[in-house]
Amino acid sequence: MSENNTRVHSEFVHDVFSQIAGRYDVMNSVLSFNQHKFWRKFTMRKINVHPGAKCLDLATGTADWAISLAETSGADGHVVGLDFCQEMLDVGEVKVKRHHLTDCIELIRGNAMDIPYPENTFDYVTIGFGLRNVPNVLRVVEEMKRVVKPGGLVVSLELSKPTWPPFRALYYFYFYRILPFIGRLVVGKAEPYKWLPESLIEFPDRFALAKLFAEAGLEHIEHYALTGGICALHIGRKPQPK
């Protein structure tokens, strides 16, 4: 993607999420058939965040995953939630205060394609439901690998493509036909929710994304299909120096 196309893409996605920030959590439940909480709990069990961990959550949005990371890493841990949409971060700030985690979580505005931290900074770097929205998936995974410590984990939880044809057809019908209608009812606009299925068309499937993790230099890559494949979890480890 050219520099100009990258800028246009970023501006468009930013506009989408700034419009839906106030209703994002409600629509996230609708979009995932209310499975997103289960998916995140499954992920947290798999990555086993240790007390005192330093974590970075990219595309943190309204900070749900940042809050889960902070609750697990505890008072001695530190979580940075990064997002490029201030409207989403504003909603997240309210939730962080409600959970009494302002001492543990720092929310900042930034670009996942150019993470503003030096290499080998974090024990865990996560991204939830944001990787399909970036202009260059490999670039973001490479950035995640850069800032995680050797032996640390790079983790993506993202919508994916169901593999069983009948279920895939049903899910795509819901995604393309029903979801924009629900978006119009709940948010007052269908356009932002037309973007969500469009963002999935060109996004790599579960196996292709695992190959991108390997191309970025990660090892011991695990990937899991969740809820019939409508979501996928990918975990990769940064190699230790030889």
VEXFI-898085 format. One record per residue (C-alpha): x, y, z; residue in one letter. Coordinates in steps of 0.2 Angstrom, whole numbers, padded with zeros to 4 digits, always signed. Example, Ala and Ser with C-alpha at 12.3 -4.5 7.8 and 13.67 -1.06 7.14 Angstrom:
  east north    up res
 +0062 -0022 +0039   A
 +0068 -0005 +0036   S
This chain:
  east north    up res
 +0000 +0000 +0000   M
 +0007 +0017 -0005   S
 +0010 +0031 +0008   E
 -0005 +0040 +0001   N
 -0016 +0025 +0002   N
 -0010 +0021 +0019   T
 -0015 +0039 +0025   R
 -0032 +0038 +0017   V
 -0035 +0021 +0024   H
 -0030 +0027 +0041   S
 -0041 +0042 +0040   E
 -0056 +0032 +0035   F
 -0054 +0019 +0049   V
 -0052 +0033 +0062   H
 -0068 +0041 +0056   D
 -0077 +0025 +0057   V
 -0072 +0021 +0075   F
 -0074 +0039 +0081   S
 -0092 +0038 +0075   Q
 -0096 +0022 +0085   I
 -0085 +0025 +0100   A
 -0100 +0028 +0112   G
 -0109 +0012 +0107   R
 -0094 +0001 +0103   Y
 -0096 -0010 +0118   D
 -0114 -0014 +0114   V
 -0111 -0017 +0095   M
 -0095 -0028 +0100   N
 -0107 -0040 +0109   S
 -0119 -0040 +0094   V
 -0105 -0043 +0082   L
 -0098 -0057 +0091   S
 -0114 -0065 +0097   F
 -0109 -0060 +0114   N
 -0094 -0072 +0113   Q
 -0080 -0059 +0114   H
 -0079 -0060 +0133   K
 -0077 -0079 +0131   F
 -0063 -0077 +0118   W
 -0054 -0065 +0129   R
 -0055 -0076 +0144   K
 -0049 -0091 +0133   F
 -0034 -0080 +0127   T
 -0029 -0075 +0145   M
 -0029 -0093 +0150   R
 -0018 -0097 +0136   K
 -0005 -0083 +0138   I
 -0004 -0085 +0157   N
 +0001 -0067 +0161   V
 +0013 -0067 +0176   H
 +0011 -0055 +0191   P
 +0021 -0039 +0188   G
 +0021 -0041 +0169   A
 +0023 -0026 +0158   K
 +0010 -0026 +0144   C
 +0006 -0017 +0129   L
 -0012 -0018 +0121   D
 -0013 -0011 +0104   L
 -0029 -0004 +0096   A
 -0035 -0005 +0114   T
 -0051 +0004 +0110   G
 -0062 +0005 +0125   T
 -0049 -0004 +0136   A
 -0057 -0020 +0139   D
 -0042 -0031 +0136   W
 -0030 -0018 +0145   A
 -0041 -0020 +0160   I
 -0040 -0039 +0159   S
 -0021 -0038 +0158   L
 -0020 -0026 +0172   A
 -0031 -0037 +0184   E
 -0020 -0051 +0180   T
 -0003 -0043 +0181   S
 -0008 -0035 +0197   G
 -0002 -0020 +0207   A
 +0016 -0023 +0202   D
 +0012 -0024 +0184   G
 +0010 -0010 +0171   H
 -0001 -0010 +0156   V
 -0001 +0003 +0141   V
 -0016 +0004 +0130   G
 -0012 +0012 +0113   L
 -0025 +0018 +0101   D
 -0026 +0030 +0087   F
 -0044 +0036 +0090   C
 -0046 +0048 +0105   Q
 -0064 +0045 +0106   E
 -0062 +0027 +0109   M
 -0048 +0031 +0122   L
 -0060 +0043 +0131   D
 -0073 +0029 +0134   V
 -0058 +0018 +0140   G
 -0053 +0031 +0152   E
 -0070 +0030 +0161   V
 -0069 +0011 +0162   K
 -0052 +0011 +0169   V
 -0057 +0024 +0183   K
 -0073 +0013 +0186   R
 -0061 -0002 +0189   H
 -0049 +0008 +0200   H
 -0035 +0004 +0189   L
 -0028 +0021 +0185   T
 -0012 +0017 +0194   D
 -0009 +0002 +0183   C
 -0015 +0007 +0166   I
 -0009 +0021 +0155   E
 -0019 +0025 +0139   L
 -0010 +0034 +0125   I
 -0014 +0039 +0108   R
 -0002 +0032 +0095   G
 +0000 +0022 +0079   N
 +0002 +0003 +0079   A
 +0013 +0004 +0063   M
 +0025 +0014 +0073   D
 +0025 +0010 +0091   I
 +0033 +0024 +0101   P
 +0043 +0012 +0113   Y
 +0061 +0005 +0111   P
 +0064 -0013 +0107   E
 +0063 -0026 +0121   N
 +0051 -0016 +0132   T
 +0036 -0027 +0136   F
 +0033 -0045 +0142   D
 +0017 -0046 +0132   Y
 +0011 -0036 +0117   V
 -0008 -0039 +0112   T
 -0020 -0033 +0099   I
 -0038 -0037 +0100   G
 -0050 -0035 +0085   F
 -0039 -0022 +0077   G
 -0026 -0031 +0066   L
 -0038 -0032 +0052   R
 -0040 -0013 +0052   N
 -0022 -0008 +0049   V
 -0015 -0004 +0032   P
 -0001 -0017 +0034   N
 -0003 -0032 +0044   V
 +0015 -0038 +0043   L
 +0022 -0021 +0048   R
 +0011 -0021 +0064   V
 +0016 -0039 +0069   V
 +0035 -0034 +0066   E
 +0032 -0019 +0077   E
 +0025 -0030 +0090   M
 +0039 -0042 +0089   K
 +0052 -0027 +0090   R
 +0045 -0020 +0107   V
 +0042 -0037 +0116   V
 +0056 -0044 +0126   K
 +0065 -0060 +0120   P
 +0055 -0074 +0126   G
 +0039 -0063 +0127   G
 +0023 -0066 +0118   L
 +0015 -0057 +0103   V
 -0004 -0061 +0104   V
 -0018 -0057 +0091   S
 -0037 -0060 +0094   L
 -0046 -0056 +0079   E
 -0062 -0060 +0069   L
 -0058 -0073 +0056   S
 -0067 -0084 +0042   K
 -0077 -0099 +0047   P
 -0070 -0115 +0038   T
 -0086 -0125 +0037   W
 -0095 -0119 +0021   P
 -0113 -0119 +0028   P
 -0109 -0110 +0044   F
 -0098 -0098 +0034   R
 -0112 -0094 +0022   A
 -0124 -0091 +0037   L
 -0111 -0080 +0046   Y
 -0107 -0070 +0030   Y
 -0126 -0067 +0028   F
 -0127 -0060 +0045   Y
 -0111 -0050 +0043   F
 -0116 -0042 +0027   Y
 -0135 -0041 +0028   R
 -0140 -0040 +0046   I
 -0126 -0031 +0055   L
 -0127 -0015 +0045   P
 -0146 -0015 +0049   F
 -0143 -0017 +0067   I
 -0130 -0004 +0067   G
 -0142 +0008 +0060   R
 -0154 +0004 +0074   L
 -0142 +0005 +0088   V
 -0130 +0018 +0082   V
 -0141 +0028 +0070   G
 -0129 +0024 +0055   K
 -0126 +0009 +0044   A
 -0110 +0015 +0036   E
 -0098 +0011 +0050   P
 -0104 -0007 +0051   Y
 -0103 -0009 +0032   K
 -0084 -0007 +0035   W
 -0083 -0021 +0047   L
 -0087 -0035 +0035   P
 -0077 -0026 +0021   E
 -0062 -0026 +0033   S
 -0062 -0045 +0034   L
 -0062 -0048 +0015   I
 -0044 -0045 +0012   E
 -0038 -0050 +0029   F
 -0028 -0066 +0030   P
 -0036 -0082 +0036   D
 -0030 -0091 +0052   R
 -0017 -0101 +0043   F
 -0011 -0086 +0032   A
 -0009 -0075 +0048   L
 +0001 -0089 +0056   A
 +0013 -0088 +0041   K
 +0014 -0069 +0044   L
 +0019 -0072 +0062   F
 +0033 -0083 +0056   A
 +0038 -0071 +0043   E
 +0040 -0058 +0056   A
 +0052 -0069 +0065   G
 +0041 -0076 +0079   L
 +0043 -0094 +0084   E
 +0033 -0107 +0093   H
 +0017 -0101 +0085   I
 +0000 -0107 +0091   E
 -0017 -0103 +0083   H
 -0034 -0108 +0088   Y
 -0051 -0107 +0079   A
 -0065 -0101 +0091   L
 -0084 -0102 +0089   T
 -0083 -0111 +0073   G
 -0069 -0101 +0066   G
 -0077 -0083 +0067   I
 -0063 -0078 +0078   C
 -0045 -0084 +0079   A
 -0031 -0083 +0092   L
 -0013 -0082 +0087   H
 +0002 -0083 +0099   I
 +0020 -0081 +0094   G
 +0036 -0080 +0105   R
 +0050 -0069 +0102   K
 +0066 -0079 +0100   P
 +0080 -0078 +0114   Q
 +0096 -0071 +0107   P
 +0108 -0085 +0101   K
